[in-house]
């Protein structure tokens, strides 16, 4: 993932946590608009989520944020 996307994902996680609390879950689709305007990035994030880390469809935003921070 690009540094720009990592920051965007962290910001989205932080926003969801602030609005809905630390137990809020999300999928990797939360980082994208409802249209596929960047298929390469979508697939890169899907591989990171599914293949690399074998995460469930929904995971805690806190967990994802911390994973992205530690991978930077």
N, CA, C and O atoms as CSV, one atom per row, in Angstrom:
chain,resi,resn,atom,element,x,y,z
A,1,UNK,N,N,0.830,-1.183,0.000
A,1,UNK,CA,C,0.000,0.000,0.000
A,1,UNK,C,C,0.874,1.246,0.000
A,1,UNK,O,O,1.945,1.282,0.606
A,2,UNK,N,N,0.401,2.235,-0.676
A,2,UNK,CA,C,1.155,3.485,-0.733
A,2,UNK,C,C,1.049,4.212,0.609
A,2,UNK,O,O,0.095,3.999,1.357
A,3,UNK,N,N,2.021,5.063,0.911
A,3,UNK,CA,C,1.936,5.854,2.149
A,3,UNK,C,C,0.670,6.705,2.207
A,3,UNK,O,O,0.082,6.877,3.274
A,4,UNK,N,N,0.251,7.236,1.058
A,4,UNK,CA,C,-0.967,8.046,1.015
A,4,UNK,C,C,-2.186,7.216,1.379
A,4,UNK,O,O,-3.052,7.663,2.132
A,5,UNK,N,N,-2.248,5.985,0.831
A,5,UNK,CA,C,-3.390,5.140,1.137
A,5,UNK,C,C,-3.361,4.702,2.600
A,5,UNK,O,O,-4.406,4.646,3.249
A,6,UNK,N,N,-2.193,4.397,3.117
A,6,UNK,CA,C,-2.085,4.019,4.536
A,6,UNK,C,C,-2.655,5.122,5.422
A,6,UNK,O,O,-3.410,4.849,6.356
A,7,UNK,N,N,-2.287,6.380,5.123
A,7,UNK,CA,C,-2.793,7.488,5.919
A,7,UNK,C,C,-4.300,7.633,5.770
A,7,UNK,O,O,-5.000,7.900,6.746
A,8,UNK,N,N,-4.799,7.458,4.554
A,8,UNK,CA,C,-6.250,7.523,4.319
A,8,UNK,C,C,-6.961,6.441,5.123
A,8,UNK,O,O,-7.988,6.714,5.744
A,9,UNK,N,N,-6.437,5.225,5.123
A,9,UNK,CA,C,-7.057,4.110,5.846
A,9,UNK,C,C,-7.051,4.374,7.351
A,9,UNK,O,O,-8.040,4.105,8.032
A,10,UNK,N,N,-5.952,4.896,7.869
A,10,UNK,CA,C,-5.867,5.219,9.299
A,10,UNK,C,C,-6.882,6.294,9.653
A,10,UNK,O,O,-7.538,6.216,10.692
A,11,UNK,N,N,-7.013,7.295,8.796
A,11,UNK,CA,C,-7.987,8.365,9.029
A,11,UNK,C,C,-9.407,7.822,9.034
A,11,UNK,O,O,-10.219,8.219,9.870
A,12,UNK,N,N,-9.716,6.917,8.110
A,12,UNK,CA,C,-11.047,6.314,8.065
A,12,UNK,C,C,-11.295,5.486,9.322
A,12,UNK,O,O,-12.369,5.571,9.917
A,13,UNK,N,N,-10.319,4.691,9.727
A,13,UNK,CA,C,-10.460,3.903,10.958
A,13,UNK,C,C,-10.684,4.815,12.157
A,13,UNK,O,O,-11.584,4.576,12.962
A,14,UNK,N,N,-9.874,5.852,12.277
A,14,UNK,CA,C,-10.019,6.793,13.395
A,14,UNK,C,C,-11.400,7.426,13.404
A,14,UNK,O,O,-12.004,7.582,14.465
A,15,UNK,N,N,-11.907,7.795,12.230
A,15,UNK,CA,C,-13.227,8.400,12.139
A,15,UNK,C,C,-14.333,7.464,12.571
A,15,UNK,O,O,-15.244,7.862,13.297
A,16,UNK,N,N,-14.257,6.227,12.128
A,16,UNK,CA,C,-15.272,5.239,12.517
A,16,UNK,C,C,-15.210,4.953,14.019
A,16,UNK,O,O,-16.247,4.823,14.669
A,17,UNK,N,N,-14.010,4.856,14.564
A,17,UNK,CA,C,-13.839,4.613,16.002
A,17,UNK,C,C,-14.404,5.793,16.793
A,17,UNK,O,O,-15.085,5.593,17.799
A,18,UNK,N,N,-14.131,7.003,16.351
A,18,UNK,CA,C,-14.621,8.201,17.045
A,18,UNK,C,C,-16.151,8.263,17.032
A,18,UNK,O,O,-16.765,8.656,18.023
A,19,UNK,N,N,-16.760,7.876,15.916
A,19,UNK,CA,C,-18.219,7.950,15.782
A,19,UNK,C,C,-18.943,6.794,16.451
A,19,UNK,O,O,-20.006,6.984,17.042
A,20,UNK,N,N,-18.360,5.568,16.361
A,20,UNK,CA,C,-19.091,4.383,16.767
A,20,UNK,C,C,-18.447,3.595,17.896
A,20,UNK,O,O,-18.999,2.590,18.345
A,21,UNK,N,N,-17.295,4.036,18.356
A,21,UNK,CA,C,-16.640,3.372,19.471
A,21,UNK,C,C,-15.615,2.351,19.034
A,21,UNK,O,O,-15.541,2.000,17.857
A,22,UNK,N,N,-14.808,1.863,19.997
A,22,UNK,CA,C,-13.689,0.977,19.676
A,22,UNK,C,C,-14.106,-0.417,19.206
A,22,UNK,O,O,-13.272,-1.173,18.708
A,23,UNK,N,N,-15.366,-0.761,19.355
A,23,UNK,CA,C,-15.813,-2.081,18.916
A,23,UNK,C,C,-16.307,-2.123,17.479
A,23,UNK,O,O,-16.728,-3.176,17.000
A,24,UNK,N,N,-16.260,-0.988,16.785
A,24,UNK,CA,C,-16.789,-0.928,15.424
A,24,UNK,C,C,-15.954,-1.779,14.476
A,24,UNK,O,O,-14.725,-1.787,14.537
A,25,UNK,N,N,-16.653,-2.494,13.598
A,25,UNK,CA,C,-15.983,-3.303,12.596
A,25,UNK,C,C,-16.070,-2.654,11.234
A,25,UNK,O,O,-16.907,-1.782,10.999
A,26,UNK,N,N,-15.200,-3.083,10.338
A,26,UNK,CA,C,-15.243,-2.609,8.965
A,26,UNK,C,C,-14.632,-3.645,8.047
A,26,UNK,O,O,-13.916,-4.542,8.491
A,27,UNK,N,N,-14.920,-3.514,6.771
A,27,UNK,CA,C,-14.293,-4.357,5.761
A,27,UNK,C,C,-13.353,-3.485,4.941
A,27,UNK,O,O,-13.347,-2.264,5.100
A,28,UNK,N,N,-12.567,-4.089,4.075
A,28,UNK,CA,C,-11.645,-3.277,3.287
A,28,UNK,C,C,-12.393,-2.384,2.311
A,28,UNK,O,O,-11.826,-1.420,1.799
A,29,UNK,N,N,-13.653,-2.689,2.048
A,29,UNK,CA,C,-14.450,-1.822,1.181
A,29,UNK,C,C,-14.701,-0.456,1.810
A,29,UNK,O,O,-15.039,0.490,1.099
A,30,UNK,N,N,-14.544,-0.332,3.120
A,30,UNK,CA,C,-14.752,0.945,3.801
A,30,UNK,C,C,-13.763,2.006,3.327
A,30,UNK,O,O,-13.999,3.200,3.514
A,31,UNK,N,N,-12.670,1.583,2.721
A,31,UNK,CA,C,-11.634,2.506,2.282
A,31,UNK,C,C,-11.857,3.021,0.856
A,31,UNK,O,O,-11.070,3.819,0.347
A,32,UNK,N,N,-12.935,2.558,0.219
A,32,UNK,CA,C,-13.188,2.893,-1.180
A,32,UNK,C,C,-14.590,3.447,-1.357
A,32,UNK,O,O,-15.485,3.176,-0.557
A,33,UNK,N,N,-14.770,4.224,-2.410
A,33,UNK,CA,C,-16.086,4.731,-2.772
A,33,UNK,C,C,-16.910,3.569,-3.318
A,33,UNK,O,O,-16.386,2.475,-3.528
A,34,UNK,N,N,-18.177,3.805,-3.543
A,34,UNK,CA,C,-19.057,2.745,-4.038
A,34,UNK,C,C,-18.885,2.472,-5.529
A,34,UNK,O,O,-19.729,1.823,-6.147
A,35,UNK,N,N,-17.819,2.956,-6.089
A,35,UNK,CA,C,-17.499,2.618,-7.464
A,35,UNK,C,C,-16.020,2.242,-7.530
A,35,UNK,O,O,-15.211,2.691,-6.718
A,36,UNK,N,N,-15.702,1.445,-8.470
A,36,UNK,CA,C,-14.349,0.926,-8.596
A,36,UNK,C,C,-13.523,1.849,-9.483
A,36,UNK,O,O,-13.335,1.577,-10.669
A,37,UNK,N,N,-13.030,2.947,-8.900
A,37,UNK,CA,C,-12.271,3.903,-9.701
A,37,UNK,C,C,-10.757,3.674,-9.657
A,37,UNK,O,O,-10.006,4.357,-10.352
A,38,UNK,N,N,-10.312,2.719,-8.845
A,38,UNK,CA,C,-8.885,2.381,-8.793
A,38,UNK,C,C,-8.746,0.873,-8.544
A,38,UNK,O,O,-8.411,0.461,-7.434
A,39,UNK,N,N,-9.000,0.050,-9.568
A,39,UNK,CA,C,-8.997,-1.395,-9.388
A,39,UNK,C,C,-7.665,-1.964,-8.908
A,39,UNK,O,O,-7.649,-2.945,-8.164
A,40,UNK,N,N,-6.555,-1.367,-9.321
A,40,UNK,CA,C,-5.250,-1.878,-8.880
A,40,UNK,C,C,-5.078,-1.709,-7.378
A,40,UNK,O,O,-4.614,-2.626,-6.700
A,41,UNK,N,N,-5.444,-0.557,-6.857
A,41,UNK,CA,C,-5.331,-0.322,-5.420
A,41,UNK,C,C,-6.307,-1.210,-4.652
A,41,UNK,O,O,-5.960,-1.760,-3.606
A,42,UNK,N,N,-7.518,-1.348,-5.167
A,42,UNK,CA,C,-8.501,-2.228,-4.530
A,42,UNK,C,C,-7.958,-3.647,-4.410
A,42,UNK,O,O,-8.079,-4.269,-3.354
A,43,UNK,N,N,-7.364,-4.162,-5.477
A,43,UNK,CA,C,-6.811,-5.520,-5.445
A,43,UNK,C,C,-5.607,-5.609,-4.505
A,43,UNK,O,O,-5.421,-6.621,-3.830
A,44,UNK,N,N,-4.798,-4.565,-4.460
A,44,UNK,CA,C,-3.654,-4.551,-3.555
A,44,UNK,C,C,-4.119,-4.643,-2.100
A,44,UNK,O,O,-3.568,-5.405,-1.307
A,45,UNK,N,N,-5.141,-3.855,-1.766
A,45,UNK,CA,C,-5.669,-3.874,-0.404
A,45,UNK,C,C,-6.365,-5.205,-0.132
A,45,UNK,O,O,-6.238,-5.749,0.965
A,46,UNK,N,N,-7.090,-5.734,-1.100
A,46,UNK,CA,C,-7.750,-7.037,-0.929
A,46,UNK,C,C,-6.712,-8.132,-0.669
A,46,UNK,O,O,-6.919,-8.985,0.194
A,47,UNK,N,N,-5.608,-8.116,-1.398
A,47,UNK,CA,C,-4.546,-9.110,-1.167
A,47,UNK,C,C,-3.958,-8.964,0.232
A,47,UNK,O,O,-3.732,-9.961,0.918
A,48,UNK,N,N,-3.709,-7.726,0.658
A,48,UNK,CA,C,-3.170,-7.479,1.993
A,48,UNK,C,C,-4.129,-8.022,3.039
A,48,UNK,O,O,-3.700,-8.666,3.997
A,49,UNK,N,N,-5.424,-7.769,2.869
A,49,UNK,CA,C,-6.452,-8.146,3.831
A,49,UNK,C,C,-6.694,-9.653,3.834
A,49,UNK,O,O,-6.717,-10.281,4.893
A,50,UNK,N,N,-6.874,-10.235,2.637
A,50,UNK,CA,C,-7.309,-11.627,2.521
A,50,UNK,C,C,-6.141,-12.605,2.463
A,50,UNK,O,O,-6.084,-13.550,3.250
A,51,UNK,N,N,-5.219,-12.386,1.548
A,51,UNK,CA,C,-4.130,-13.345,1.360
A,51,UNK,C,C,-3.038,-13.206,2.406
A,51,UNK,O,O,-2.637,-14.195,3.019
A,52,UNK,N,N,-2.557,-11.996,2.615
A,52,UNK,CA,C,-1.419,-11.785,3.508
A,52,UNK,C,C,-1.791,-12.025,4.961
A,52,UNK,O,O,-1.077,-12.722,5.681
A,53,UNK,N,N,-2.912,-11.449,5.395
A,53,UNK,CA,C,-3.266,-11.508,6.815
A,53,UNK,C,C,-4.423,-12.436,7.132
A,53,UNK,O,O,-4.729,-12.659,8.304
A,54,UNK,N,N,-5.074,-12.984,6.111
A,54,UNK,CA,C,-6.182,-13.934,6.276
A,54,UNK,C,C,-7.227,-13.411,7.264
A,54,UNK,O,O,-7.665,-14.119,8.171
A,55,UNK,N,N,-7.611,-12.151,7.060
A,55,UNK,CA,C,-8.588,-11.521,7.939
A,55,UNK,C,C,-10.002,-11.904,7.511
A,55,UNK,O,O,-10.243,-12.250,6.355
A,56,UNK,N,N,-10.925,-11.837,8.458
A,56,UNK,CA,C,-12.335,-12.054,8.160
A,56,UNK,C,C,-12.852,-10.874,7.354
A,56,UNK,O,O,-12.181,-9.850,7.227
A,57,UNK,N,N,-14.060,-11.031,6.808
A,57,UNK,CA,C,-14.641,-9.944,6.014
A,57,UNK,C,C,-14.750,-8.670,6.851
A,57,UNK,O,O,-14.381,-7.591,6.386
A,58,UNK,N,N,-15.250,-8.787,8.073
A,58,UNK,CA,C,-15.313,-7.636,8.977
A,58,UNK,C,C,-14.321,-7.838,10.109
A,58,UNK,O,O,-14.251,-8.906,10.716
A,59,UNK,N,N,-13.553,-6.783,10.379
A,59,UNK,CA,C,-12.590,-6.778,11.479
A,59,UNK,C,C,-12.754,-5.481,12.257
A,59,UNK,O,O,-13.307,-4.507,11.746
A,60,UNK,N,N,-12.277,-5.471,13.479
A,60,UNK,CA,C,-12.340,-4.266,14.307
A,60,UNK,C,C,-11.459,-3.180,13.688
A,60,UNK,O,O,-10.324,-3.436,13.286
A,61,UNK,N,N,-11.999,-1.975,13.620
A,61,UNK,CA,C,-11.246,-0.856,13.061
A,61,UNK,C,C,-9.961,-0.605,13.846
A,61,UNK,O,O,-8.939,-0.233,13.269
A,62,UNK,N,N,-10.014,-0.810,15.162
A,62,UNK,CA,C,-8.824,-0.619,16.001
A,62,UNK,C,C,-7.719,-1.588,15.570
A,62,UNK,O,O,-6.553,-1.204,15.480
A,63,UNK,N,N,-8.084,-2.825,15.310
A,63,UNK,CA,C,-7.114,-3.844,14.898
A,63,UNK,C,C,-6.483,-3.473,13.550
A,63,UNK,O,O,-5.266,-3.552,13.386
A,64,UNK,N,N,-7.310,-3.074,12.601
A,64,UNK,CA,C,-6.805,-2.715,11.276
A,64,UNK,C,C,-5.897,-1.496,11.363
A,64,UNK,O,O,-4.818,-1.478,10.772
A,65,UNK,N,N,-6.330,-0.479,12.098
A,65,UNK,CA,C,-5.511,0.728,12.261
A,65,UNK,C,C,-4.150,0.374,12.845
A,65,UNK,O,O,-3.123,0.855,12.365
A,66,UNK,N,N,-4.135,-0.468,13.880
A,66,UNK,CA,C,-2.876,-0.846,14.508
A,66,UNK,C,C,-1.993,-1.668,13.573
A,66,UNK,O,O,-0.771,-1.518,13.582
A,67,UNK,N,N,-2.601,-2.530,12.770
A,67,UNK,CA,C,-1.836,-3.316,11.793
A,67,UNK,C,C,-1.202,-2.415,10.741
A,67,UNK,O,O,-0.050,-2.616,10.358
A,68,UNK,N,N,-1.951,-1.430,10.277
A,68,UNK,CA,C,-1.425,-0.510,9.273
A,68,UNK,C,C,-0.302,0.338,9.866
A,68,UNK,O,O,0.712,0.579,9.211
A,69,UNK,N,N,-0.485,0.786,11.098
A,69,UNK,CA,C,0.579,1.559,11.772
A,69,UNK,C,C,1.864,0.724,11.882
A,69,UNK,O,O,2.956,1.222,11.610
A,70,UNK,N,N,1.729,-0.524,12.276
A,70,UNK,CA,C,2.921,-1.350,12.512
A,70,UNK,C,C,3.598,-1.770,11.206
A,70,UNK,O,O,4.781,-2.107,11.201
A,71,UNK,N,N,2.851,-1.751,10.100
A,71,UNK,CA,C,3.428,-2.134,8.804
A,71,UNK,C,C,4.127,-0.977,8.115
A,71,UNK,O,O,4.821,-1.174,7.117
A,72,UNK,N,N,3.952,0.214,8.632
A,72,UNK,CA,C,4.530,1.403,7.974
A,72,UNK,C,C,6.027,1.476,8.138
A,72,UNK,O,O,6.657,2.412,7.646
